[in-house]
Amino acid sequence: MPKVMLRYSDSGKLLFYIAKKDQEEEIAKVEQDDDNAWGGAVELTDGSKYYIDPISPPPKFPTTLSFKKA
């Protein structure tokens, strides 16, 4: 399970960064993203897919979380 840093870019897009791979991509889609919870299936702009159990209440960004490769 890679540790992933999530932060907002200057343009307001949520970025997904895996330090061990030096990979940074924008998040294209999150299964659950509302006031009650954040998470589930996460798709990046390069087509990669990851999963995290939904977190309630949603986390404050920037943060570091553990994701599973989907």
Backbone bond lengths (Angstrom), bond angles and torsions (degrees), N, CA, C in turn:
res aa  C-N    CA-C-N  psi(-1)  N-CA   C-N-CA  omega(-1)  CA-C   N-CA-C  phi
1 M - - - 1.456 - - 1.529 108.73 -
2 P 1.316 115.66 111.26 1.468 117.28 -179.88 1.529 112.40 -73.04
3 K 1.327 114.29 143.77 1.464 121.10 171.81 1.521 106.33 -82.29
4 V 1.320 116.33 130.32 1.453 122.09 -174.67 1.518 109.81 -125.14
5 M 1.333 115.30 132.06 1.456 119.86 174.45 1.523 108.03 -94.76
6 L 1.308 115.90 129.26 1.458 122.24 177.91 1.519 108.46 -112.38
7 R 1.331 116.11 130.53 1.456 120.89 178.03 1.511 108.78 -153.37
8 Y 1.321 115.66 162.39 1.460 120.47 177.39 1.522 109.79 -89.75
9 S 1.334 116.17 139.81 1.461 121.65 175.36 1.532 108.41 -78.96
10 D 1.324 116.00 173.26 1.464 120.55 177.49 1.523 111.74 -61.44
11 S 1.340 116.53 -27.19 1.466 120.40 179.92 1.532 113.11 -87.89
12 G 1.347 116.76 1.04 1.463 120.66 176.69 1.517 115.27 91.81
13 K 1.331 117.71 4.24 1.466 121.65 178.22 1.527 109.09 -83.78
14 L 1.319 116.92 144.53 1.460 121.60 177.87 1.523 108.96 -82.04
15 L 1.340 116.95 123.47 1.459 123.08 -178.09 1.516 111.13 -102.81
16 F 1.315 116.02 145.74 1.461 126.60 -176.79 1.523 105.97 -118.43
17 Y 1.344 118.69 113.02 1.457 121.92 -174.84 1.518 111.37 -123.09
18 I 1.345 116.50 122.38 1.458 122.92 175.36 1.521 106.80 -106.58
19 A 1.331 117.37 109.29 1.464 121.90 -174.68 1.528 112.60 -64.30
20 K 1.325 118.59 -41.69 1.469 120.86 -176.89 1.523 112.03 -62.32
21 K 1.320 117.32 -28.04 1.469 121.68 178.76 1.532 111.44 -101.02
22 D 1.322 116.88 -5.62 1.461 122.34 -172.86 1.525 109.81 48.81
23 Q 1.337 115.52 46.35 1.463 123.28 -178.24 1.516 109.21 -111.31
24 E 1.317 116.42 127.07 1.458 120.88 175.47 1.519 108.27 -132.25
25 E 1.317 116.05 126.13 1.457 123.16 179.72 1.513 109.76 -139.10
26 E 1.321 115.48 155.53 1.460 120.20 172.51 1.528 108.46 -77.73
27 I 1.316 115.50 148.38 1.458 120.34 174.02 1.521 107.49 -84.14
28 A 1.330 115.85 123.51 1.463 121.39 -179.37 1.527 111.19 -86.64
29 K 1.352 116.07 -37.81 1.463 119.05 -175.15 1.520 110.07 -153.90
30 V 1.332 115.96 139.01 1.466 122.87 174.64 1.525 106.89 -123.74
31 E 1.329 115.96 131.66 1.466 120.58 -177.13 1.531 112.13 -57.08
32 Q 1.322 116.72 -45.64 1.464 120.30 -178.66 1.524 108.80 -129.74
33 D 1.324 116.10 116.14 1.462 121.85 -178.47 1.521 108.38 -145.34
34 D 1.331 115.27 84.60 1.461 120.14 179.65 1.529 109.82 -145.53
35 D 1.311 117.37 -171.30 1.461 121.61 -177.34 1.524 113.23 -67.99
36 N 1.345 117.46 -20.44 1.463 121.13 -176.67 1.520 113.85 -90.85
37 A 1.334 117.28 -34.65 1.470 120.07 -176.23 1.521 110.88 -160.54
38 W 1.342 114.41 160.28 1.463 121.40 176.70 1.517 107.58 -137.95
39 G 1.345 116.94 133.57 1.456 120.72 175.15 1.501 113.44 139.37
40 G 1.335 115.18 -153.17 1.461 121.26 -173.66 1.519 109.28 90.18
41 A 1.324 116.59 -145.90 1.459 121.77 178.51 1.527 109.10 -73.68
42 V 1.337 115.46 132.22 1.462 122.01 -179.81 1.523 107.60 -123.13
43 E 1.333 116.53 126.29 1.461 121.16 178.23 1.522 109.31 -113.16
44 L 1.335 115.48 133.83 1.459 121.22 179.60 1.529 110.11 -95.38
45 T 1.320 116.00 165.35 1.459 120.15 -178.32 1.527 112.82 -65.27
46 D 1.338 118.53 -20.75 1.467 120.35 177.67 1.529 112.31 -87.70
47 G 1.351 117.29 3.20 1.457 122.10 178.57 1.520 114.31 94.44
48 S 1.328 118.63 -9.15 1.465 121.68 177.81 1.524 109.85 -64.53
49 K 1.325 115.54 147.37 1.461 120.72 179.70 1.513 110.26 -127.33
50 Y 1.318 115.14 137.28 1.461 123.36 179.46 1.514 108.29 -133.58
51 Y 1.334 115.50 166.50 1.468 119.91 179.93 1.526 109.48 -138.60
52 I 1.326 114.77 141.55 1.457 122.63 171.15 1.526 106.58 -141.84
53 D 1.335 116.25 138.24 1.461 118.65 175.86 1.526 108.15 -58.87
54 P 1.335 117.74 137.17 1.463 119.78 -179.83 1.531 111.83 -54.49
55 I 1.326 115.04 138.21 1.458 123.05 -177.99 1.523 108.38 -106.49
56 S 1.333 115.72 127.31 1.458 120.59 179.60 1.515 108.86 -129.76
57 P 1.305 118.69 125.06 1.462 129.47 -2.92 1.529 109.94 -71.20
58 P 1.339 117.40 161.65 1.464 121.06 -179.18 1.526 111.61 -56.48
59 P 1.334 116.99 145.54 1.473 120.18 -179.31 1.524 111.52 -71.64
60 K 1.307 115.29 158.67 1.469 121.94 173.06 1.524 106.61 -90.83
61 F 1.303 117.37 137.14 1.465 121.90 179.96 1.508 109.61 -103.50
62 P 1.349 119.34 141.35 1.456 128.56 9.07 1.524 112.42 -78.29
63 T 1.323 115.08 151.24 1.462 122.38 177.87 1.517 109.60 -155.89
64 T 1.325 117.31 165.30 1.453 122.68 175.27 1.528 108.19 -120.34
65 L 1.337 116.27 129.05 1.451 122.68 -177.82 1.514 110.39 -134.89
66 S 1.334 117.18 160.74 1.473 122.23 176.41 1.521 109.97 -97.56
67 F 1.320 116.82 126.95 1.464 123.20 179.97 1.519 109.57 -116.21
68 K 1.330 116.15 156.81 1.465 123.03 172.36 1.530 107.04 -104.96
69 K 1.324 116.75 142.40 1.465 121.19 173.54 1.510 107.71 -72.19
70 A 1.321 118.01 128.56 1.463 120.93 -177.81 1.517 111.31 -93.61
